[in-house]
């Protein structure tokens, strides 16, 4: 079974419990499971996360 992840999964994980420098194993798991077909996302999520990371790094989480 494959899972479709939305932007909130990535943004909340980064901001709350799985920071890129604190828990890189989580992000490695996402990448590995995407490569093996276990998890997916859509292009719009990639665009949203990229926009948020570039423009709102120190601001509030989108949607709040």
CHARMM internal coordinates of N, CA and C (Angstrom, degrees):
IC EDIT
DIST 1 N 1 CA 1.4377
DIST 1 CA 1 C 1.5337
ANGL 1 N 1 CA 1 C 108.67
DIST 1 C 2 N 1.3131
ANGL 1 CA 1 C 2 N 116.72
DIHE 1 N 1 CA 1 C 2 N 133.36
DIST 2 N 2 CA 1.4684
ANGL 1 C 2 N 2 CA 122.11
DIHE 1 CA 1 C 2 N 2 CA 178.32
DIST 2 CA 2 C 1.5256
ANGL 2 N 2 CA 2 C 109.20
DIHE 1 C 2 N 2 CA 2 C -101.63
DIST 2 C 3 N 1.3177
ANGL 2 CA 2 C 3 N 115.91
DIHE 2 N 2 CA 2 C 3 N 151.42
DIST 3 N 3 CA 1.4539
ANGL 2 C 3 N 3 CA 121.93
DIHE 2 CA 2 C 3 N 3 CA -179.89
DIST 3 CA 3 C 1.5218
ANGL 3 N 3 CA 3 C 110.01
DIHE 2 C 3 N 3 CA 3 C -118.33
DIST 3 C 4 N 1.3296
ANGL 3 CA 3 C 4 N 115.73
DIHE 3 N 3 CA 3 C 4 N 139.15
DIST 4 N 4 CA 1.4544
ANGL 3 C 4 N 4 CA 122.71
DIHE 3 CA 3 C 4 N 4 CA 177.73
DIST 4 CA 4 C 1.5197
ANGL 4 N 4 CA 4 C 107.50
DIHE 3 C 4 N 4 CA 4 C -101.31
DIST 4 C 5 N 1.3368
ANGL 4 CA 4 C 5 N 116.86
DIHE 4 N 4 CA 4 C 5 N 120.14
DIST 5 N 5 CA 1.4588
ANGL 4 C 5 N 5 CA 121.82
DIHE 4 CA 4 C 5 N 5 CA -176.76
DIST 5 CA 5 C 1.5229
ANGL 5 N 5 CA 5 C 110.42
DIHE 4 C 5 N 5 CA 5 C -100.61
DIST 5 C 6 N 1.3405
ANGL 5 CA 5 C 6 N 115.89
DIHE 5 N 5 CA 5 C 6 N 137.43
DIST 6 N 6 CA 1.4632
ANGL 5 C 6 N 6 CA 119.80
DIHE 5 CA 5 C 6 N 6 CA 177.52
DIST 6 CA 6 C 1.5329
ANGL 6 N 6 CA 6 C 109.81
DIHE 5 C 6 N 6 CA 6 C -96.67
DIST 6 C 7 N 1.3125
ANGL 6 CA 6 C 7 N 115.68
DIHE 6 N 6 CA 6 C 7 N 174.88
DIST 7 N 7 CA 1.4695
ANGL 6 C 7 N 7 CA 121.13
DIHE 6 CA 6 C 7 N 7 CA -176.12
DIST 7 CA 7 C 1.5167
ANGL 7 N 7 CA 7 C 112.02
DIHE 6 C 7 N 7 CA 7 C -59.87
DIST 7 C 8 N 1.3289
ANGL 7 CA 7 C 8 N 117.54
DIHE 7 N 7 CA 7 C 8 N -34.64
DIST 8 N 8 CA 1.4550
ANGL 7 C 8 N 8 CA 120.85
DIHE 7 CA 7 C 8 N 8 CA -177.70
DIST 8 CA 8 C 1.5300
ANGL 8 N 8 CA 8 C 111.91
DIHE 7 C 8 N 8 CA 8 C -60.60
DIST 8 C 9 N 1.3180
ANGL 8 CA 8 C 9 N 117.39
DIHE 8 N 8 CA 8 C 9 N -33.39
DIST 9 N 9 CA 1.4721
ANGL 8 C 9 N 9 CA 120.55
DIHE 8 CA 8 C 9 N 9 CA 178.00
DIST 9 CA 9 C 1.5274
ANGL 9 N 9 CA 9 C 109.60
DIHE 8 C 9 N 9 CA 9 C -59.00
DIST 9 C 10 N 1.3036
ANGL 9 CA 9 C 10 N 116.81
DIHE 9 N 9 CA 9 C 10 N -46.57
DIST 10 N 10 CA 1.4608
ANGL 9 C 10 N 10 CA 121.06
DIHE 9 CA 9 C 10 N 10 CA -176.94
DIST 10 CA 10 C 1.5245
ANGL 10 N 10 CA 10 C 112.11
DIHE 9 C 10 N 10 CA 10 C -73.24
DIST 10 C 11 N 1.3164
ANGL 10 CA 10 C 11 N 117.27
DIHE 10 N 10 CA 10 C 11 N -44.85
DIST 11 N 11 CA 1.4597
ANGL 10 C 11 N 11 CA 121.30
DIHE 10 CA 10 C 11 N 11 CA -176.43
DIST 11 CA 11 C 1.5282
ANGL 11 N 11 CA 11 C 110.46
DIHE 10 C 11 N 11 CA 11 C -68.52
DIST 11 C 12 N 1.3262
ANGL 11 CA 11 C 12 N 117.47
DIHE 11 N 11 CA 11 C 12 N -47.19
DIST 12 N 12 CA 1.4641
ANGL 11 C 12 N 12 CA 120.00
DIHE 11 CA 11 C 12 N 12 CA 179.32
DIST 12 CA 12 C 1.5182
ANGL 12 N 12 CA 12 C 111.66
DIHE 11 C 12 N 12 CA 12 C -64.44
DIST 12 C 13 N 1.3115
ANGL 12 CA 12 C 13 N 117.17
DIHE 12 N 12 CA 12 C 13 N -41.74
DIST 13 N 13 CA 1.4641
ANGL 12 C 13 N 13 CA 120.16
DIHE 12 CA 12 C 13 N 13 CA 179.13
DIST 13 CA 13 C 1.5206
ANGL 13 N 13 CA 13 C 110.62
DIHE 12 C 13 N 13 CA 13 C -59.49
DIST 13 C 14 N 1.3109
ANGL 13 CA 13 C 14 N 116.46
DIHE 13 N 13 CA 13 C 14 N -46.10
DIST 14 N 14 CA 1.4680
ANGL 13 C 14 N 14 CA 120.81
DIHE 13 CA 13 C 14 N 14 CA -179.32
DIST 14 CA 14 C 1.5200
ANGL 14 N 14 CA 14 C 111.21
DIHE 13 C 14 N 14 CA 14 C -64.22
DIST 14 C 15 N 1.3238
ANGL 14 CA 14 C 15 N 117.27
DIHE 14 N 14 CA 14 C 15 N -42.06
DIST 15 N 15 CA 1.4602
ANGL 14 C 15 N 15 CA 120.93
DIHE 14 CA 14 C 15 N 15 CA -174.54
DIST 15 CA 15 C 1.5239
ANGL 15 N 15 CA 15 C 114.28
DIHE 14 C 15 N 15 CA 15 C -81.97
DIST 15 C 16 N 1.3305
ANGL 15 CA 15 C 16 N 118.52
DIHE 15 N 15 CA 15 C 16 N -26.20
DIST 16 N 16 CA 1.4630
ANGL 15 C 16 N 16 CA 119.66
DIHE 15 CA 15 C 16 N 16 CA -172.62
DIST 16 CA 16 C 1.5299
ANGL 16 N 16 CA 16 C 113.93
DIHE 15 C 16 N 16 CA 16 C -105.38
DIST 16 C 17 N 1.3054
ANGL 16 CA 16 C 17 N 118.16
DIHE 16 N 16 CA 16 C 17 N -68.80
DIST 17 N 17 CA 1.4592
ANGL 16 C 17 N 17 CA 120.19
DIHE 16 CA 16 C 17 N 17 CA -168.65
DIST 17 CA 17 C 1.5195
ANGL 17 N 17 CA 17 C 115.53
DIHE 16 C 17 N 17 CA 17 C -115.62
DIST 17 C 18 N 1.3115
ANGL 17 CA 17 C 18 N 117.91
DIHE 17 N 17 CA 17 C 18 N -21.03
DIST 18 N 18 CA 1.4629
ANGL 17 C 18 N 18 CA 120.49
DIHE 17 CA 17 C 18 N 18 CA -171.37
DIST 18 CA 18 C 1.5202
ANGL 18 N 18 CA 18 C 111.84
DIHE 17 C 18 N 18 CA 18 C -125.41
DIST 18 C 19 N 1.3232
ANGL 18 CA 18 C 19 N 116.62
DIHE 18 N 18 CA 18 C 19 N 53.55
DIST 19 N 19 CA 1.4626
ANGL 18 C 19 N 19 CA 121.15
DIHE 18 CA 18 C 19 N 19 CA 178.38
DIST 19 CA 19 C 1.5247
ANGL 19 N 19 CA 19 C 111.01
DIHE 18 C 19 N 19 CA 19 C -52.95
DIST 19 C 20 N 1.3132
ANGL 19 CA 19 C 20 N 115.76
DIHE 19 N 19 CA 19 C 20 N 148.65
DIST 20 N 20 CA 1.4622
ANGL 19 C 20 N 20 CA 120.31
DIHE 19 CA 19 C 20 N 20 CA -175.64
DIST 20 CA 20 C 1.5199
ANGL 20 N 20 CA 20 C 112.24
DIHE 19 C 20 N 20 CA 20 C -57.66
DIST 20 C 21 N 1.3300
ANGL 20 CA 20 C 21 N 117.73
DIHE 20 N 20 CA 20 C 21 N -36.52
DIST 21 N 21 CA 1.4620
ANGL 20 C 21 N 21 CA 120.61
DIHE 20 CA 20 C 21 N 21 CA -179.67
DIST 21 CA 21 C 1.5270
ANGL 21 N 21 CA 21 C 112.49
DIHE 20 C 21 N 21 CA 21 C -90.16
DIST 21 C 22 N 1.3282
ANGL 21 CA 21 C 22 N 118.11
DIHE 21 N 21 CA 21 C 22 N -18.69
DIST 22 N 22 CA 1.4628
ANGL 21 C 22 N 22 CA 121.79
DIHE 21 CA 21 C 22 N 22 CA -177.46
DIST 22 CA 22 C 1.5288
ANGL 22 N 22 CA 22 C 112.34
DIHE 21 C 22 N 22 CA 22 C -86.77
DIST 22 C 23 N 1.3153
ANGL 22 CA 22 C 23 N 116.90
DIHE 22 N 22 CA 22 C 23 N -40.21
DIST 23 N 23 CA 1.4642
ANGL 22 C 23 N 23 CA 120.68
DIHE 22 CA 22 C 23 N 23 CA -175.29
DIST 23 CA 23 C 1.5371
ANGL 23 N 23 CA 23 C 111.26
DIHE 22 C 23 N 23 CA 23 C -137.34
DIST 23 C 24 N 1.3273
ANGL 23 CA 23 C 24 N 116.72
DIHE 23 N 23 CA 23 C 24 N 67.76
DIST 24 N 24 CA 1.4688
ANGL 23 C 24 N 24 CA 118.56
DIHE 23 CA 23 C 24 N 24 CA -178.50
DIST 24 CA 24 C 1.5296
ANGL 24 N 24 CA 24 C 113.10
DIHE 23 C 24 N 24 CA 24 C -64.09
DIST 24 C 25 N 1.3351
ANGL 24 CA 24 C 25 N 118.00
DIHE 24 N 24 CA 24 C 25 N -20.87
DIST 25 N 25 CA 1.4649
ANGL 24 C 25 N 25 CA 120.30
DIHE 24 CA 24 C 25 N 25 CA 179.63
DIST 25 CA 25 C 1.5291
ANGL 25 N 25 CA 25 C 111.31
DIHE 24 C 25 N 25 CA 25 C -62.21
DIST 25 C 26 N 1.3345
ANGL 25 CA 25 C 26 N 118.08
DIHE 25 N 25 CA 25 C 26 N -34.75
DIST 26 N 26 CA 1.4604
ANGL 25 C 26 N 26 CA 121.13
DIHE 25 CA 25 C 26 N 26 CA 177.71
DIST 26 CA 26 C 1.5233
ANGL 26 N 26 CA 26 C 110.14
DIHE 25 C 26 N 26 CA 26 C -61.22
DIST 26 C 27 N 1.3218
ANGL 26 CA 26 C 27 N 116.22
DIHE 26 N 26 CA 26 C 27 N -46.40
DIST 27 N 27 CA 1.4689
ANGL 26 C 27 N 27 CA 120.85
DIHE 26 CA 26 C 27 N 27 CA -177.79
DIST 27 CA 27 C 1.5269
ANGL 27 N 27 CA 27 C 110.65
DIHE 26 C 27 N 27 CA 27 C -69.48
DIST 27 C 28 N 1.3284
ANGL 27 CA 27 C 28 N 116.74
DIHE 27 N 27 CA 27 C 28 N -36.05
DIST 28 N 28 CA 1.4696
ANGL 27 C 28 N 28 CA 120.04
DIHE 27 CA 27 C 28 N 28 CA 174.74
DIST 28 CA 28 C 1.5274
ANGL 28 N 28 CA 28 C 110.28
DIHE 27 C 28 N 28 CA 28 C -62.68
DIST 28 C 29 N 1.3353
ANGL 28 CA 28 C 29 N 116.75
DIHE 28 N 28 CA 28 C 29 N -38.57
DIST 29 N 29 CA 1.4597
ANGL 28 C 29 N 29 CA 121.75
DIHE 28 CA 28 C 29 N 29 CA 177.96
DIST 29 CA 29 C 1.5263
ANGL 29 N 29 CA 29 C 110.77
DIHE 28 C 29 N 29 CA 29 C -63.34
DIST 29 C 30 N 1.3283
ANGL 29 CA 29 C 30 N 116.63
DIHE 29 N 29 CA 29 C 30 N -44.96
DIST 30 N 30 CA 1.4752
ANGL 29 C 30 N 30 CA 121.01
DIHE 29 CA 29 C 30 N 30 CA 178.12
DIST 30 CA 30 C 1.5311
ANGL 30 N 30 CA 30 C 109.62
DIHE 29 C 30 N 30 CA 30 C -58.12
DIST 30 C 31 N 1.3200
ANGL 30 CA 30 C 31 N 116.70
DIHE 30 N 30 CA 30 C 31 N -48.21
DIST 31 N 31 CA 1.4696
ANGL 30 C 31 N 31 CA 121.52
DIHE 30 CA 30 C 31 N 31 CA -177.93
DIST 31 CA 31 C 1.5259
ANGL 31 N 31 CA 31 C 110.47
DIHE 30 C 31 N 31 CA 31 C -63.23
DIST 31 C 32 N 1.3268
ANGL 31 CA 31 C 32 N 117.28
DIHE 31 N 31 CA 31 C 32 N -46.61
DIST 32 N 32 CA 1.4696
ANGL 31 C 32 N 32 CA 120.95
DIHE 31 CA 31 C 32 N 32 CA -179.08
DIST 32 CA 32 C 1.5203
ANGL 32 N 32 CA 32 C 111.49
DIHE 31 C 32 N 32 CA 32 C -63.28
DIST 32 C 33 N 1.3291
ANGL 32 CA 32 C 33 N 117.26
DIHE 32 N 32 CA 32 C 33 N -42.44
DIST 33 N 33 CA 1.4617
ANGL 32 C 33 N 33 CA 120.31
DIHE 32 CA 32 C 33 N 33 CA -179.48
DIST 33 CA 33 C 1.5134
ANGL 33 N 33 CA 33 C 112.40
DIHE 32 C 33 N 33 CA 33 C -72.00
DIST 33 C 34 N 1.3173
ANGL 33 CA 33 C 34 N 117.72
DIHE 33 N 33 CA 33 C 34 N -28.97
DIST 34 N 34 CA 1.4553
ANGL 33 C 34 N 34 CA 120.11
DIHE 33 CA 33 C 34 N 34 CA 173.66
DIST 34 CA 34 C 1.5265
ANGL 34 N 34 CA 34 C 109.41
DIHE 33 C 34 N 34 CA 34 C -67.36
DIST 34 C 35 N 1.3119
ANGL 34 CA 34 C 35 N 116.47
DIHE 34 N 34 CA 34 C 35 N -42.86
DIST 35 N 35 CA 1.4694
ANGL 34 C 35 N 35 CA 120.53
DIHE 34 CA 34 C 35 N 35 CA 179.91
DIST 35 CA 35 C 1.5290
ANGL 35 N 35 CA 35 C 111.70
DIHE 34 C 35 N 35 CA 35 C -63.79
DIST 35 C 36 N 1.3431
ANGL 35 CA 35 C 36 N 116.69
DIHE 35 N 35 CA 35 C 36 N -33.14
DIST 36 N 36 CA 1.4691
ANGL 35 C 36 N 36 CA 119.47
DIHE 35 CA 35 C 36 N 36 CA -178.49
DIST 36 CA 36 C 1.5281
ANGL 36 N 36 CA 36 C 112.73
DIHE 35 C 36 N 36 CA 36 C -90.88
DIST 36 C 37 N 1.3437
ANGL 36 CA 36 C 37 N 117.18
DIHE 36 N 36 CA 36 C 37 N -0.64
DIST 37 N 37 CA 1.4550
ANGL 36 C 37 N 37 CA 120.48
DIHE 36 CA 36 C 37 N 37 CA 176.51
DIST 37 CA 37 C 1.5131
ANGL 37 N 37 CA 37 C 114.97
DIHE 36 C 37 N 37 CA 37 C 89.88
DIST 37 C 38 N 1.3257
ANGL 37 CA 37 C 38 N 118.35
DIHE 37 N 37 CA 37 C 38 N 13.59
DIST 38 N 38 CA 1.4590
ANGL 37 C 38 N 38 CA 121.43
DIHE 37 CA 37 C 38 N 38 CA -178.29
DIST 38 CA 38 C 1.5180
ANGL 38 N 38 CA 38 C 114.21
DIHE 37 C 38 N 38 CA 38 C -86.50
DIST 38 C 39 N 1.3227
ANGL 38 CA 38 C 39 N 117.08
DIHE 38 N 38 CA 38 C 39 N -31.48
DIST 39 N 39 CA 1.4638
ANGL 38 C 39 N 39 CA 121.18
DIHE 38 CA 38 C 39 N 39 CA 178.36
DIST 39 CA 39 C 1.5215
ANGL 39 N 39 CA 39 C 109.32
DIHE 38 C 39 N 39 CA 39 C -134.31
DIST 39 C 40 N 1.3181
ANGL 39 CA 39 C 40 N 114.44
DIHE 39 N 39 CA 39 C 40 N 146.41
DIST 40 N 40 CA 1.4635
ANGL 39 C 40 N 40 CA 121.33
DIHE 39 CA 39 C 40 N 40 CA -179.71
DIST 40 CA 40 C 1.5124
ANGL 40 N 40 CA 40 C 109.43
DIHE 39 C 40 N 40 CA 40 C -138.37
DIST 40 C 41 N 1.2962
ANGL 40 CA 40 C 41 N 114.86
DIHE 40 N 40 CA 40 C 41 N 167.83
DIST 41 N 41 CA 1.4528
ANGL 40 C 41 N 41 CA 121.72
DIHE 40 CA 40 C 41 N 41 CA 168.84
DIST 41 CA 41 C 1.5198
ANGL 41 N 41 CA 41 C 106.28
DIHE 40 C 41 N 41 CA 41 C -146.07
DIST 41 C 42 N 1.3096
ANGL 41 CA 41 C 42 N 116.23
DIHE 41 N 41 CA 41 C 42 N -178.91
DIST 42 N 42 CA 1.4577
ANGL 41 C 42 N 42 CA 119.73
DIHE 41 CA 41 C 42 N 42 CA 179.07
DIST 42 CA 42 C 1.5192
ANGL 42 N 42 CA 42 C 109.29
DIHE 41 C 42 N 42 CA 42 C -111.07
DIST 42 C 43 N 1.3042
ANGL 42 CA 42 C 43 N 116.51
DIHE 42 N 42 CA 42 C 43 N 161.48
DIST 43 N 43 CA 1.4592
ANGL 42 C 43 N 43 CA 121.12
DIHE 42 CA 42 C 43 N 43 CA -176.87
DIST 43 CA 43 C 1.5254
ANGL 43 N 43 CA 43 C 111.99
DIHE 42 C 43 N 43 CA 43 C -59.00
DIST 43 C 44 N 1.3156
ANGL 43 CA 43 C 44 N 117.19
DIHE 43 N 43 CA 43 C 44 N -35.95
DIST 44 N 44 CA 1.4678
ANGL 43 C 44 N 44 CA 120.52
DIHE 43 CA 43 C 44 N 44 CA -179.49
DIST 44 CA 44 C 1.5285
ANGL 44 N 44 CA 44 C 111.00
DIHE 43 C 44 N 44 CA 44 C -61.92
DIST 44 C 45 N 1.3167
ANGL 44 CA 44 C 45 N 118.24
DIHE 44 N 44 CA 44 C 45 N -34.65
DIST 45 N 45 CA 1.4641
ANGL 44 C 45 N 45 CA 121.35
DIHE 44 CA 44 C 45 N 45 CA 177.02
DIST 45 CA 45 C 1.5215
ANGL 45 N 45 CA 45 C 109.36
DIHE 44 C 45 N 45 CA 45 C -64.87
DIST 45 C 46 N 1.3098
ANGL 45 CA 45 C 46 N 117.30
DIHE 45 N 45 CA 45 C 46 N -43.52
DIST 46 N 46 CA 1.4621
ANGL 45 C 46 N 46 CA 120.79
DIHE 45 CA 45 C 46 N 46 CA 177.22
DIST 46 CA 46 C 1.5214
ANGL 46 N 46 CA 46 C 110.72
DIHE 45 C 46 N 46 CA 46 C -59.05
DIST 46 C 47 N 1.3186
ANGL 46 CA 46 C 47 N 116.22
DIHE 46 N 46 CA 46 C 47 N -43.56
DIST 47 N 47 CA 1.4654
ANGL 46 C 47 N 47 CA 120.89
DIHE 46 CA 46 C 47 N 47 CA 178.97
DIST 47 CA 47 C 1.5209
ANGL 47 N 47 CA 47 C 110.24
DIHE 46 C 47 N 47 CA 47 C -64.18
DIST 47 C 48 N 1.3202
ANGL 47 CA 47 C 48 N 117.84
DIHE 47 N 47 CA 47 C 48 N -44.35
DIST 48 N 48 CA 1.4616
ANGL 47 C 48 N 48 CA 121.84
DIHE 47 CA 47 C 48 N 48 CA -179.12
DIST 48 CA 48 C 1.5207
ANGL 48 N 48 CA 48 C 110.77
DIHE 47 C 48 N 48 CA 48 C -63.58
DIST 48 C 49 N 1.3205
ANGL 48 CA 48 C 49 N 117.35
DIHE 48 N 48 CA 48 C 49 N -45.40
DIST 49 N 49 CA 1.4658
ANGL 48 C 49 N 49 CA 120.39
DIHE 48 CA 48 C 49 N 49 CA 179.97
DIST 49 CA 49 C 1.5237
ANGL 49 N 49 CA 49 C 111.11
DIHE 48 C 49 N 49 CA 49 C -65.31
DIST 49 C 50 N 1.3240
ANGL 49 CA 49 C 50 N 116.92
DIHE 49 N 49 CA 49 C 50 N -39.99
DIST 50 N 50 CA 1.4627
ANGL 49 C 50 N 50 CA 120.59
DIHE 49 CA 49 C 50 N 50 CA 178.41
DIST 50 CA 50 C 1.5199
ANGL 50 N 50 CA 50 C 110.85
DIHE 49 C 50 N 50 CA 50 C -64.56
DIST 50 C 51 N 1.3358
ANGL 50 CA 50 C 51 N 117.03
DIHE 50 N 50 CA 50 C 51 N -43.66
DIST 51 N 51 CA 1.4609
ANGL 50 C 51 N 51 CA 121.01
DIHE 50 CA 50 C 51 N 51 CA 178.86
DIST 51 CA 51 C 1.5201
ANGL 51 N 51 CA 51 C 110.19
DIHE 50 C 51 N 51 CA 51 C -62.42
DIST 51 C 52 N 1.3380
ANGL 51 CA 51 C 52 N 116.46
DIHE 51 N 51 CA 51 C 52 N -46.82
DIST 52 N 52 CA 1.4540
ANGL 51 C 52 N 52 CA 120.74
DIHE 51 CA 51 C 52 N 52 CA -178.51
DIST 52 CA 52 C 1.5195
ANGL 52 N 52 CA 52 C 110.59
DIHE 51 C 52 N 52 CA 52 C -62.07
DIST 52 C 53 N 1.3120
ANGL 52 CA 52 C 53 N 117.69
DIHE 52 N 52 CA 52 C 53 N -44.60
DIST 53 N 53 CA 1.4678
ANGL 52 C 53 N 53 CA 121.76
DIHE 52 CA 52 C 53 N 53 CA -178.41
DIST 53 CA 53 C 1.5288
ANGL 53 N 53 CA 53 C 111.02
DIHE 52 C 53 N 53 CA 53 C -64.07
DIST 53 C 54 N 1.3227
ANGL 53 CA 53 C 54 N 116.50
DIHE 53 N 53 CA 53 C 54 N -38.77
DIST 54 N 54 CA 1.4613
ANGL 53 C 54 N 54 CA 120.83
DIHE 53 CA 53 C 54 N 54 CA -178.56
DIST 54 CA 54 C 1.5194
ANGL 54 N 54 CA 54 C 112.30
DIHE 53 C 54 N 54 CA 54 C -74.61
DIST 54 C 55 N 1.3339
ANGL 54 CA 54 C 55 N 117.78
DIHE 54 N 54 CA 54 C 55 N -43.10
DIST 55 N 55 CA 1.4556
ANGL 54 C 55 N 55 CA 121.04
DIHE 54 CA 54 C 55 N 55 CA -169.67
DIST 55 CA 55 C 1.5241
ANGL 55 N 55 CA 55 C 115.76
DIHE 54 C 55 N 55 CA 55 C -104.38
DIST 55 C 56 N 1.3054
ANGL 55 CA 55 C 56 N 118.17
DIHE 55 N 55 CA 55 C 56 N -19.01
DIST 56 N 56 CA 1.4661
ANGL 55 C 56 N 56 CA 120.37
DIHE 55 CA 55 C 56 N 56 CA -171.71
DIST 56 CA 56 C 1.5172
ANGL 56 N 56 CA 56 C 111.79
DIHE 55 C 56 N 56 CA 56 C -129.84
DIST 56 C 57 N 1.2936
ANGL 56 CA 56 C 57 N 117.66
DIHE 56 N 56 CA 56 C 57 N 27.40
DIST 57 N 57 CA 1.4643
ANGL 56 C 57 N 57 CA 122.07
DIHE 56 CA 56 C 57 N 57 CA -173.84
DIST 57 CA 57 C 1.5288
ANGL 57 N 57 CA 57 C 112.36
DIHE 56 C 57 N 57 CA 57 C -51.21
DIST 57 C 58 N 1.3215
ANGL 57 CA 57 C 58 N 117.40
DIHE 57 N 57 CA 57 C 58 N -43.06
DIST 58 N 58 CA 1.4613
ANGL 57 C 58 N 58 CA 120.34
DIHE 57 CA 57 C 58 N 58 CA -177.14
DIST 58 CA 58 C 1.5203
ANGL 58 N 58 CA 58 C 112.67
DIHE 57 C 58 N 58 CA 58 C -104.44
DIST 58 C 59 N 1.3202
ANGL 58 CA 58 C 59 N 117.10
DIHE 58 N 58 CA 58 C 59 N 6.59
DIST 59 N 59 CA 1.4494
ANGL 58 C 59 N 59 CA 120.97
DIHE 58 CA 58 C 59 N 59 CA -177.52
DIST 59 CA 59 C 1.5191
ANGL 59 N 59 CA 59 C 111.72
DIHE 58 C 59 N 59 CA 59 C -95.08
DIST 59 C 60 N 1.3124
ANGL 59 CA 59 C 60 N 116.09
DIHE 59 N 59 CA 59 C 60 N -172.88
DIST 60 N 60 CA 1.4635
ANGL 59 C 60 N 60 CA 120.69
DIHE 59 CA 59 C 60 N 60 CA -179.86
DIST 60 CA 60 C 1.5223
ANGL 60 N 60 CA 60 C 111.76
DIHE 59 C 60 N 60 CA 60 C -69.79
DIST 60 C 61 N 1.3093
ANGL 60 CA 60 C 61 N 115.20
DIHE 60 N 60 CA 60 C 61 N 157.88
DIST 61 N 61 CA 1.4551
ANGL 60 C 61 N 61 CA 120.79
DIHE 60 CA 60 C 61 N 61 CA 176.33
DIST 61 CA 61 C 1.5204
ANGL 61 N 61 CA 61 C 109.11
DIHE 60 C 61 N 61 CA 61 C -66.16
DIST 61 C 62 N 1.3390
ANGL 61 CA 61 C 62 N 118.35
DIHE 61 N 61 CA 61 C 62 N 136.34
DIST 62 N 62 CA 1.4659
ANGL 61 C 62 N 62 CA 120.48
DIHE 61 CA 61 C 62 N 62 CA 178.87
DIST 62 CA 62 C 1.5304
ANGL 62 N 62 CA 62 C 111.72
DIHE 61 C 62 N 62 CA 62 C -54.42
DIST 62 C 63 N 1.3129
ANGL 62 CA 62 C 63 N 115.29
DIHE 62 N 62 CA 62 C 63 N 141.61
DIST 63 N 63 CA 1.4479
ANGL 62 C 63 N 63 CA 120.66
DIHE 62 CA 62 C 63 N 63 CA 178.18
DIST 63 CA 63 C 1.5135
ANGL 63 N 63 CA 63 C 113.59
DIHE 62 C 63 N 63 CA 63 C 91.23
DIST 63 C 64 N 1.3064
ANGL 63 CA 63 C 64 N 117.23
DIHE 63 N 63 CA 63 C 64 N -0.26
DIST 64 N 64 CA 1.4805
ANGL 63 C 64 N 64 CA 120.11
DIHE 63 CA 63 C 64 N 64 CA 178.92
DIST 64 CA 64 C 1.4918
ANGL 64 N 64 CA 64 C 110.87
DIHE 63 C 64 N 64 CA 64 C -112.37
END
COOR INIT
IC SEED 1 N 1 CA 1 C
IC BUILD
